[in-house]
Amino acid sequence: VWCSVDLRDGNQALIEPMDIPRKLRMFDMLVKIGFKEIEVGFPSASQVEFDFLRKLIDDKLIPDDVTIQVLTQAREPLIRRTFEALQGAPRAIVHLYNATAPVMRSVV
């Protein structure tokens, strides 16, 4: 199984982050390519990431044969925000990570 992480990694690397319409075009393209697992973002990282995930769920844009994945750091407020964003998703994979550098656990 291949999982696309383009909607998260690409957004972090861009000088001008993707807005929701651009993210929707990318999501549609990944679905057309045939990805069955798509990491759609880091919903606790920004309002755009949160709103994009909500749009996918609220507008029922996730095909039945596609599983979305999200990323969150192992910090309680970020985990809560992530699950708030996921409410109503038919299914999802939550990629939970713990930063190795102590400063990254409290700042990022």
C-alpha positions as CSV (number, residue, x, y, z in Angstrom):
1,V,0.0,0.0,0.0
2,W,1.3,3.4,-1.0
3,C,0.4,6.5,1.1
4,S,0.8,9.9,-0.4
5,V,2.1,12.6,2.1
6,D,2.2,15.4,-0.5
7,L,-0.6,17.4,1.1
8,R,1.5,17.7,4.3
9,D,5.1,17.7,3.3
10,G,4.6,19.9,0.2
11,N,2.7,22.5,2.3
12,Q,5.5,22.7,4.9
13,A,8.2,23.1,2.2
14,L,6.5,25.8,0.2
15,I,7.3,29.5,0.6
16,E,3.6,30.2,-0.1
17,P,1.6,27.4,1.6
18,M,-1.2,25.9,-0.3
19,D,-4.7,27.3,0.3
20,I,-7.8,25.1,0.4
21,P,-8.6,25.2,-3.3
22,R,-5.0,24.2,-4.2
23,K,-5.1,21.4,-1.6
24,L,-8.5,20.2,-3.1
25,R,-7.0,20.1,-6.6
26,M,-4.0,18.1,-5.2
27,F,-6.3,15.7,-3.3
28,D,-8.5,15.1,-6.5
29,M,-5.3,14.4,-8.5
30,L,-4.0,11.9,-5.9
31,V,-7.4,10.1,-5.9
32,K,-7.4,10.0,-9.8
33,I,-3.8,8.6,-9.7
34,G,-5.2,5.8,-7.6
35,F,-3.9,6.4,-4.1
36,K,-6.0,4.6,-1.4
37,E,-4.3,6.2,1.6
38,I,-3.7,9.9,1.6
39,E,-2.2,11.9,4.4
40,V,-4.3,15.0,4.2
41,G,-2.4,17.2,6.6
42,F,-1.6,18.3,10.1
43,P,-4.9,19.7,11.3
44,S,-3.7,21.0,14.6
45,A,-0.9,22.9,13.0
46,S,-3.0,25.7,11.3
47,Q,-6.5,26.8,10.6
48,V,-6.1,26.1,6.8
49,E,-5.0,22.5,7.6
50,F,-8.0,22.1,10.0
51,D,-10.5,23.7,7.6
52,F,-9.3,21.6,4.6
53,L,-9.9,18.3,6.5
54,R,-13.3,19.6,7.6
55,K,-14.2,20.4,4.0
56,L,-13.2,16.9,2.9
57,I,-15.4,15.4,5.6
58,D,-18.4,17.8,5.6
59,D,-18.7,17.8,1.8
60,K,-18.2,14.0,1.6
61,L,-15.2,14.3,-0.8
62,I,-13.4,11.2,0.5
63,P,-14.1,8.3,-1.8
64,D,-15.4,5.1,-0.1
65,D,-12.2,3.2,-1.0
66,V,-9.8,5.9,0.3
67,T,-8.5,6.2,3.8
68,I,-7.3,9.5,5.0
69,Q,-4.3,9.9,7.3
70,V,-3.4,12.9,9.6
71,L,-0.3,13.8,11.5
72,T,-0.1,15.1,15.1
73,Q,2.5,15.6,17.7
74,A,2.1,13.7,21.0
75,R,0.8,16.7,22.9
76,E,-2.6,16.6,24.5
77,P,-4.0,19.9,23.0
78,L,-2.8,19.0,19.5
79,I,-4.3,15.5,19.8
80,R,-7.6,16.9,20.9
81,R,-7.6,19.4,18.0
82,T,-6.8,16.6,15.6
83,F,-9.7,14.4,16.7
84,E,-12.0,17.4,16.6
85,A,-11.0,17.9,13.0
86,L,-11.6,14.2,12.3
87,Q,-15.2,14.1,13.6
88,G,-17.5,12.4,11.1
89,A,-14.7,10.9,9.0
90,P,-15.7,7.4,7.8
91,R,-12.2,6.1,8.8
92,A,-8.8,7.6,9.4
93,I,-5.2,6.8,10.4
94,V,-3.7,9.1,13.0
95,H,0.0,9.3,12.7
96,L,1.2,10.3,16.2
97,Y,4.8,11.3,16.7
98,N,7.0,12.4,19.6
99,A,9.7,14.8,18.8
100,T,13.2,13.7,19.9
101,A,14.4,17.1,20.8
102,P,12.9,18.4,24.1
103,V,12.5,21.9,22.7
104,M,10.5,20.6,19.7
105,R,8.1,19.0,22.2
106,S,7.2,22.3,23.8
107,V,7.6,24.9,21.0
108,V,6.5,23.3,17.7
